[in-house]
Amino acid sequence: MIEVTIGQIAEFCNGKPNEAAEKIKNEKVKGVSIDTRTIEKNNLFIPFLGENADGHRFIDSAFDKGAAISLTEYKIEQGDLRPLIKVDDGLAALQMIAKAYLNMVSPKVIAITGSNGKTTTKDMVECLLAPYFKVKKTIGNYNNEIGLPLTILQLDHDTDISILEMGMDSKGDIDFLSKMTEPDVAIITNVGESHIEKLGSRENIAAAKYEIVNGLKNTGTFIYSRDYPLLEQIVERDVGYTIRTGGLDETNDLQITNVNQTEDGTEFNVPGIDAPVEIPQLGTHNSANATLALLAAEASGLEMSKVMHQFRSLEVTGMRMQKIKHASGAMFINDAYNASPSSMKSAISTIGNMDYDFKILILADILELGTYRKELHESVGEHINELDDEFDLLLTYGEDARLIHDTVNNTEKKHFASLEALAEELNPHLDARTVILLKGSRGMAVERVMDHIG
């Protein structure tokens, strides 16, 4: 993590230290905190001033818990004995410190965004690179204008590669993060419907994701999939950086073929690698994520054919096509971390291809779709209809998921207002012949159904 002097902190954020801070300017800060509940000794404390909360109220508490220094947006009174650095804006100061520290450590930066699959692709890239480099990746969902700087400040001085996940809520978010980090490799996993409520159309979503190249070094590599026409049509070709593509479409540099679901995960072929690529993750969509990770390894100077075996040790963040064997022998596929219409359809198709006698879909609401909620939920139901009796039972939960239920016409189905009632319906079907998909937005927490089954 960051370990620099108090004087350097002031320089990084263009802050003005008071007399107490000047006296200890050569002492070192180790780590940064924005929360006194988790602050550690010798941390820099950064309070935020918001509309409904003021972190400055906790500055004394931060010092009581061992903080070395604190920033402040307020005027520092003459004679204040606390070591403080005056800044104009706490969040901007955090971002400036992170950018300066990233330049000091100078790792190769791999930035990843996309509507779905960001975290899985991040985990895959780390899996391939970690045996050869010292790698640090975004922890959890620290992927916004606050979390990403905090991730950077966790880098060790000898970090070779920093893998940074970039999330967004609106247009301009990815542009800011990309320009702040100036990536060497920029990856867009896909373009779906996430954030369509705020951005208004998939075209706008594609344009917002494409902002990731705005800070990409001219010597860098842009990696994406040509499977998404809305992205493909806006990609500029006359650029200084290298462009590499991977996915199902035959126009991709690394086209996926011969996708096969196995007992242990998924295997597939790509050009230039004789043996099948094997990943311990289910789904064609995860094969696509894996090709992007292989291209990132290539951009980092490694041979894809030599590193692909590292996928055997892949561990992905929880609730992403996570296999859970129930005591009854039934297999739960917990993909309930979050959902969009496209990711729900991908998960449904994956279950349809699994070798089980009895297949159950448990689907909950997809949130934040705004005026598109009816159309997009119904599109999930239509997708199930197109798969021709692949499923034995559909159980839906939530107000909007009823739209999926009402659209499906080729599968036994029931809708529920509570997970407890849904679990009662599920219990009689739990045995070794059965596979169950859990899928819905994070706010629905549909994985809780497992707390109510026998």
C-alpha positions as CSV (number, residue, x, y, z in Angstrom):
1,M,0.0,0.0,0.0
2,I,1.0,3.6,-0.3
3,E,3.9,4.6,2.0
4,V,5.1,8.2,1.5
5,T,5.9,11.2,3.6
6,I,3.3,13.7,4.7
7,G,5.1,16.3,2.7
8,Q,4.6,14.2,-0.5
9,I,0.9,13.8,0.3
10,A,0.6,17.6,0.4
11,E,2.4,17.9,-2.9
12,F,0.3,15.2,-4.6
13,C,-3.0,16.9,-3.8
14,N,-1.7,20.6,-4.0
15,G,-2.7,20.9,-0.3
16,K,-1.6,23.4,2.2
17,P,-0.3,21.8,5.5
18,N,-0.7,23.7,8.8
19,E,2.2,24.3,11.2
20,A,1.6,21.0,13.0
21,A,1.7,19.1,9.7
22,E,4.9,20.9,8.6
23,K,6.7,19.8,11.7
24,I,6.2,16.2,10.8
25,K,6.3,16.5,7.0
26,N,9.1,13.9,6.8
27,E,7.2,11.3,8.7
28,K,5.5,8.6,6.7
29,V,1.9,7.8,6.0
30,K,1.0,4.2,5.4
31,G,-2.3,3.6,3.8
32,V,-5.4,5.8,3.3
33,S,-8.8,5.6,4.9
34,I,-12.1,7.4,4.3
35,D,-13.9,5.6,7.2
36,T,-12.9,5.8,10.8
37,R,-14.5,2.4,11.4
38,T,-11.7,0.7,9.5
39,I,-8.9,3.2,9.9
40,E,-5.4,1.9,10.9
41,K,-2.4,3.4,12.6
42,N,-0.4,5.9,10.5
43,N,-3.2,6.1,7.8
44,L,-4.0,9.3,6.0
45,F,-7.6,10.2,6.8
46,I,-9.7,11.8,4.0
47,P,-13.1,13.2,5.1
48,F,-15.7,13.9,2.5
49,L,-18.1,16.8,2.6
50,G,-21.5,15.7,1.2
51,E,-25.0,17.0,1.0
52,N,-26.2,14.9,3.8
53,A,-23.1,13.9,5.7
54,D,-19.8,15.6,6.8
55,G,-16.8,13.4,7.4
56,H,-15.0,16.2,9.1
57,R,-17.0,15.3,12.2
58,F,-14.8,12.2,12.5
59,I,-11.4,13.8,12.2
60,D,-10.8,13.7,16.0
61,S,-11.9,10.1,16.0
62,A,-9.4,9.3,13.2
63,F,-6.5,10.8,15.3
64,D,-7.7,8.9,18.4
65,K,-7.4,5.7,16.3
66,G,-3.9,6.4,15.2
67,A,-4.2,8.5,11.9
68,A,-1.0,10.2,11.0
69,I,-2.6,13.1,9.2
70,S,-6.0,14.3,7.9
71,L,-7.1,16.4,5.0
72,T,-9.7,19.0,5.6
73,E,-11.9,21.2,3.3
74,Y,-12.5,23.7,6.2
75,K,-10.3,26.6,7.1
76,I,-7.7,25.6,9.6
77,E,-7.8,27.8,12.7
78,Q,-4.6,29.4,13.9
79,G,-3.0,27.3,16.6
80,D,-4.8,24.0,15.7
81,L,-2.4,21.4,17.1
82,R,-3.8,18.6,14.9
83,P,-1.7,17.9,11.7
84,L,-4.0,18.9,8.9
85,I,-3.7,19.6,5.2
86,K,-6.1,22.0,3.7
87,V,-7.6,21.0,0.3
88,D,-10.4,22.4,-1.8
89,D,-12.2,19.1,-2.3
90,G,-11.6,15.8,-0.4
91,L,-12.7,13.5,-3.3
92,A,-10.6,15.4,-5.8
93,A,-7.6,15.2,-3.4
94,L,-8.1,11.4,-3.1
95,Q,-8.0,11.1,-6.9
96,M,-5.0,13.3,-7.3
97,I,-3.1,11.4,-4.6
98,A,-4.0,8.1,-6.3
99,K,-2.9,9.4,-9.8
100,A,0.4,10.6,-8.4
101,Y,1.0,7.3,-6.6
102,L,0.1,5.3,-9.7
103,N,2.8,7.3,-11.6
104,M,5.3,6.6,-8.8
105,V,4.7,2.8,-8.8
106,S,4.4,2.8,-12.6
107,P,2.9,-0.6,-13.1
108,K,1.3,-1.8,-16.4
109,V,-2.4,-0.9,-16.1
110,I,-5.0,-3.2,-17.4
111,A,-8.5,-1.5,-17.4
112,I,-11.7,-3.6,-17.8
113,T,-15.2,-2.4,-18.3
114,G,-18.4,-3.8,-19.8
115,S,-22.1,-4.3,-19.1
116,N,-21.5,-7.8,-17.7
117,G,-18.5,-10.0,-17.0
118,K,-16.1,-7.3,-15.7
119,T,-15.3,-9.1,-12.4
120,T,-15.0,-12.6,-14.0
121,T,-12.7,-11.2,-16.7
122,K,-10.7,-9.4,-14.1
123,D,-10.3,-12.7,-12.2
124,M,-9.3,-14.5,-15.4
125,V,-6.7,-12.0,-16.3
126,E,-5.2,-12.2,-12.8
127,C,-5.2,-16.0,-13.0
128,L,-3.2,-15.9,-16.2
129,L,-0.7,-13.2,-15.2
130,A,-0.1,-13.9,-11.5
131,P,2.5,-16.8,-12.0
132,Y,4.7,-14.4,-14.0
133,F,4.2,-11.0,-12.5
134,K,3.3,-9.3,-9.2
135,V,-0.3,-8.5,-9.8
136,K,-2.9,-6.5,-7.9
137,K,-6.5,-6.3,-8.9
138,T,-9.6,-4.4,-7.9
139,I,-11.0,-5.9,-4.7
140,G,-14.8,-6.4,-4.7
141,N,-16.7,-3.7,-6.5
142,Y,-14.2,-0.8,-5.8
143,N,-14.6,0.3,-9.4
144,N,-15.9,3.9,-9.3
145,E,-14.6,7.4,-8.7
146,I,-14.0,6.6,-5.0
147,G,-13.2,2.9,-5.0
148,L,-10.8,2.9,-7.9
149,P,-8.4,5.5,-6.3
150,L,-8.6,3.5,-3.1
151,T,-7.6,0.3,-5.1
152,I,-4.6,2.2,-6.5
153,L,-3.5,3.3,-3.1
154,Q,-3.4,-0.4,-2.1
155,L,-0.6,-1.1,-4.7
156,D,2.7,-2.2,-3.3
157,H,5.8,-0.3,-4.6
158,D,6.9,-3.3,-6.6
159,T,3.6,-4.1,-8.3
160,D,4.2,-5.1,-11.9
161,I,0.6,-5.1,-13.1
162,S,-2.5,-3.3,-11.8
163,I,-5.9,-4.8,-13.0
164,L,-8.5,-2.1,-12.6
165,E,-12.2,-2.8,-13.0
166,M,-14.1,0.3,-14.2
167,G,-17.8,0.7,-13.4
168,M,-20.2,3.5,-14.4
169,D,-23.5,5.1,-13.6
170,S,-23.6,7.7,-16.4
171,K,-21.8,9.1,-19.4
172,G,-18.4,10.4,-18.7
173,D,-17.6,8.1,-15.7
174,I,-15.4,5.8,-17.7
175,D,-13.8,8.7,-19.5
176,F,-12.7,10.1,-16.2
177,L,-11.3,6.8,-14.8
178,S,-9.5,6.0,-18.0
179,K,-7.8,9.4,-18.2
180,M,-6.9,9.2,-14.5
181,T,-5.2,5.8,-14.9
182,E,-3.9,6.0,-18.5
183,P,-4.1,2.2,-19.1
184,D,-1.7,0.1,-21.2
185,V,-4.5,-2.4,-22.0
186,A,-8.2,-1.5,-22.2
187,I,-10.8,-4.2,-22.3
188,I,-14.6,-4.0,-23.0
189,T,-16.2,-7.3,-22.2
190,N,-19.6,-6.6,-23.8
191,V,-22.4,-4.2,-24.3
192,G,-25.8,-5.0,-22.7
193,E,-28.7,-3.2,-21.1
194,S,-27.2,-2.3,-17.7
195,H,-27.8,1.4,-16.9
196,I,-30.2,1.8,-19.8
197,E,-32.5,3.6,-17.3
198,K,-30.0,6.5,-17.1
199,L,-28.4,6.3,-20.5
200,G,-31.5,5.9,-22.6
201,S,-30.4,3.4,-25.2
202,R,-27.9,0.6,-25.9
203,E,-26.2,2.9,-28.4
204,N,-25.5,5.3,-25.5
205,I,-24.3,2.4,-23.4
206,A,-21.8,1.4,-26.1
207,A,-20.5,4.9,-26.4
208,A,-20.1,5.2,-22.6
209,K,-18.2,1.9,-22.4
210,Y,-16.0,3.0,-25.4
211,E,-14.8,5.9,-23.3
212,I,-12.2,3.5,-21.9
213,V,-9.9,4.1,-24.8
214,N,-9.8,7.9,-24.1
215,G,-6.9,7.5,-21.7
216,L,-5.3,4.5,-23.4
217,K,-1.6,4.9,-24.2
218,N,-0.8,5.1,-27.9
219,T,1.6,2.2,-27.3
220,G,-1.2,0.2,-25.6
221,T,-3.7,-2.4,-26.7
222,F,-7.5,-2.2,-27.0
223,I,-9.3,-5.6,-26.6
224,Y,-13.0,-6.1,-27.3
225,S,-15.4,-8.4,-29.0
226,R,-16.8,-7.9,-32.5
227,D,-19.9,-9.8,-31.3
228,Y,-21.6,-6.5,-30.4
229,P,-22.6,-4.4,-33.5
230,L,-23.4,-1.3,-31.5
231,L,-19.8,-1.2,-30.3
232,E,-18.3,-2.4,-33.5
233,Q,-19.8,0.4,-35.5
234,I,-18.2,3.1,-33.3
235,V,-14.7,1.7,-32.9
236,E,-12.1,3.9,-34.6
237,R,-9.4,2.1,-36.6
238,D,-7.0,4.9,-37.4
239,V,-5.4,5.0,-34.0
240,G,-1.9,4.6,-32.5
241,Y,-2.7,1.6,-30.2
242,T,-3.1,-2.0,-31.2
243,I,-6.6,-3.5,-31.5
244,R,-7.3,-7.2,-30.8
245,T,-10.7,-8.9,-30.8
246,G,-12.1,-12.1,-29.4
247,G,-15.5,-13.8,-29.4
248,L,-18.0,-15.9,-31.3
249,D,-18.2,-13.9,-34.5
250,E,-15.9,-15.2,-37.3
251,T,-14.5,-11.7,-37.8
252,N,-12.8,-11.8,-34.4
253,D,-9.0,-12.3,-34.3
254,L,-9.6,-15.1,-31.7
255,Q,-12.8,-16.8,-32.8
256,I,-14.4,-19.2,-30.3
257,T,-15.4,-22.5,-31.8
258,N,-16.5,-26.0,-30.6
259,V,-17.8,-24.8,-27.2
260,N,-18.6,-27.8,-25.1
261,Q,-20.0,-27.9,-21.6
262,T,-18.2,-30.4,-19.4
263,E,-18.6,-31.8,-15.9
264,D,-15.8,-29.4,-14.7
265,G,-16.7,-26.3,-16.7
266,T,-16.4,-25.3,-20.4
267,E,-13.9,-26.1,-23.1
268,F,-13.5,-24.4,-26.5
269,N,-11.1,-23.9,-29.3
270,V,-9.4,-20.7,-30.6
271,P,-7.0,-20.2,-33.5
272,G,-3.3,-20.6,-32.7
273,I,-3.8,-23.0,-29.8
274,D,-3.9,-26.7,-30.8
275,A,-5.5,-28.1,-27.6
276,P,-8.9,-27.0,-26.3
277,V,-8.9,-24.2,-23.8
278,E,-10.5,-25.4,-20.6
279,I,-12.1,-23.1,-17.9
280,P,-13.7,-24.2,-14.7
281,Q,-16.6,-21.8,-15.4
282,L,-19.9,-22.6,-17.0
283,G,-21.2,-20.8,-20.1
284,T,-20.3,-19.7,-23.6
285,H,-20.3,-16.1,-22.3
286,N,-17.5,-17.1,-20.0
287,S,-15.6,-18.6,-22.9
288,A,-15.8,-15.2,-24.5
289,N,-14.5,-13.6,-21.3
290,A,-11.6,-16.1,-21.3
291,T,-10.6,-15.1,-24.9
292,L,-10.3,-11.5,-23.8
293,A,-8.2,-12.6,-20.8
294,L,-5.9,-14.6,-23.2
295,L,-5.5,-11.5,-25.4
296,A,-4.6,-9.4,-22.3
297,A,-1.9,-12.0,-21.5
298,E,-0.6,-11.7,-25.0
299,A,-0.5,-7.9,-24.7
300,S,1.5,-8.4,-21.5
301,G,4.2,-10.3,-23.4
302,L,3.1,-13.9,-22.7
303,E,2.2,-16.7,-25.2
304,M,-1.4,-17.7,-25.0
305,S,-0.7,-21.4,-25.6
306,K,1.7,-21.5,-22.6
307,V,-0.5,-19.6,-20.1
308,M,-3.9,-21.1,-20.9
309,H,-3.3,-24.0,-18.5
310,Q,-3.4,-21.5,-15.6
311,F,-7.2,-21.4,-16.1
312,R,-7.2,-24.7,-14.2
313,S,-6.5,-22.8,-11.0
314,L,-9.1,-20.0,-11.7
315,E,-11.1,-18.9,-8.7
316,V,-13.8,-16.3,-9.5
317,T,-15.6,-13.9,-7.2
318,G,-18.7,-15.5,-5.6
319,M,-22.2,-15.7,-7.0
320,R,-21.0,-15.7,-10.6
321,M,-22.1,-19.1,-12.2
322,Q,-21.0,-20.6,-8.8
323,K,-21.7,-24.3,-8.5
324,I,-23.1,-25.3,-5.1
325,K,-23.9,-29.0,-4.4
326,H,-26.9,-29.3,-2.1
327,A,-27.1,-32.2,0.5
328,S,-29.8,-33.7,-1.6
329,G,-27.4,-34.0,-4.6
330,A,-29.1,-31.2,-6.5
331,M,-26.8,-28.7,-8.2
332,F,-27.5,-25.0,-7.7
333,I,-25.9,-22.5,-10.1
334,N,-25.7,-19.3,-8.1
335,D,-25.4,-16.4,-10.6
336,A,-27.3,-14.0,-8.4
337,Y,-24.7,-11.4,-7.9
338,N,-26.4,-9.2,-10.4
339,A,-28.4,-9.4,-13.6
340,S,-29.2,-7.7,-16.9
341,P,-31.4,-9.1,-19.6
342,S,-28.4,-10.3,-21.7
343,S,-26.6,-11.9,-18.7
344,M,-29.9,-13.7,-17.6
345,K,-30.4,-15.1,-21.1
346,S,-26.8,-16.3,-21.2
347,A,-27.2,-18.0,-17.9
348,I,-30.5,-19.6,-19.0
349,S,-28.9,-21.0,-22.2
350,T,-26.0,-22.4,-20.1
351,I,-28.5,-24.3,-17.9
352,G,-30.3,-25.5,-21.0
353,N,-27.0,-27.2,-22.2
354,M,-26.2,-28.9,-18.9
355,D,-26.6,-32.7,-18.7
356,Y,-29.3,-33.0,-16.0
357,D,-32.7,-34.7,-16.2
358,F,-34.6,-32.0,-14.4
359,K,-33.8,-28.3,-15.0
360,I,-35.3,-25.5,-12.9
361,L,-35.0,-21.7,-13.5
362,I,-35.5,-19.4,-10.5
363,L,-35.6,-15.9,-11.8
364,A,-36.1,-12.6,-10.0
365,D,-36.5,-9.0,-11.0
366,I,-33.9,-7.2,-13.2
367,L,-33.7,-3.7,-11.6
368,E,-32.9,-0.3,-13.0
369,L,-34.5,-0.8,-16.4
370,G,-36.7,2.2,-16.2
371,T,-39.3,2.5,-19.0
372,Y,-37.7,-0.6,-20.7
373,R,-38.6,-2.9,-17.8
374,K,-41.7,-4.5,-19.5
375,E,-40.0,-5.0,-22.9
376,L,-36.8,-6.4,-21.5
377,H,-38.3,-8.8,-19.0
378,E,-40.6,-10.1,-21.7
379,S,-37.6,-10.6,-23.9
380,V,-36.2,-13.0,-21.3
381,G,-39.5,-15.0,-21.4
382,E,-39.3,-15.1,-25.2
383,H,-35.8,-16.4,-25.0
384,I,-37.0,-19.3,-22.8
385,N,-39.7,-20.0,-25.4
386,E,-37.1,-20.2,-28.2
387,L,-35.2,-22.9,-26.4
388,D,-37.8,-25.5,-27.1
389,D,-38.7,-27.3,-23.9
390,E,-35.2,-27.2,-22.4
391,F,-36.6,-26.6,-18.9
392,D,-38.9,-28.5,-16.6
393,L,-40.0,-25.7,-14.2
394,L,-39.8,-21.9,-14.0
395,L,-40.2,-20.2,-10.6
396,T,-40.3,-16.4,-10.6
397,Y,-40.0,-14.0,-7.7
398,G,-40.7,-10.2,-7.7
399,E,-43.1,-7.8,-9.4
400,D,-41.2,-7.5,-12.7
401,A,-40.2,-11.2,-12.9
402,R,-44.0,-11.9,-13.3
403,L,-43.6,-10.4,-16.8
404,I,-41.1,-13.3,-17.5
405,H,-43.6,-15.8,-16.1
406,D,-46.5,-14.4,-18.1
407,T,-44.5,-14.6,-21.4
408,V,-43.3,-18.1,-21.1
409,N,-45.7,-20.7,-22.7
410,N,-43.7,-23.9,-23.1
411,T,-42.7,-24.7,-19.5
412,E,-44.5,-25.4,-16.2
413,K,-44.3,-22.2,-14.2
414,K,-45.3,-20.6,-10.9
415,H,-44.9,-17.1,-9.6
416,F,-44.2,-16.2,-6.0
417,A,-44.4,-13.1,-3.8
418,S,-41.9,-14.5,-1.2
419,L,-38.8,-16.7,-1.3
420,E,-40.2,-18.8,1.5
421,A,-43.1,-19.9,-0.6
422,L,-40.9,-20.5,-3.6
423,A,-38.6,-22.7,-1.5
424,E,-41.6,-24.8,-0.4
425,E,-42.4,-25.4,-4.1
426,L,-38.7,-26.2,-4.8
427,N,-38.1,-28.7,-2.0
428,P,-39.8,-31.8,-3.6
429,H,-37.6,-31.5,-6.7
430,L,-34.3,-31.6,-4.9
431,D,-32.3,-34.7,-5.9
432,A,-29.2,-35.6,-7.9
433,R,-31.1,-35.4,-11.2
434,T,-31.8,-31.6,-10.8
435,V,-30.0,-28.4,-11.6
436,I,-31.3,-25.1,-10.5
437,L,-30.3,-21.6,-11.7
438,L,-30.6,-18.6,-9.3
439,K,-30.6,-15.3,-11.2
440,G,-31.7,-11.8,-10.4
441,S,-30.5,-8.3,-9.6
442,R,-28.4,-7.8,-6.4
443,G,-31.3,-6.0,-4.8
444,M,-33.4,-9.1,-5.1
445,A,-30.9,-11.4,-3.3
446,V,-32.5,-14.5,-4.8
447,E,-29.7,-16.7,-3.4
448,R,-31.6,-16.4,0.0
449,V,-33.9,-19.1,-1.3
450,M,-31.2,-21.6,-0.2
451,D,-31.8,-20.5,3.4
452,H,-35.3,-21.7,3.3
453,I,-35.0,-25.2,1.7
454,G,-34.7,-28.4,3.6
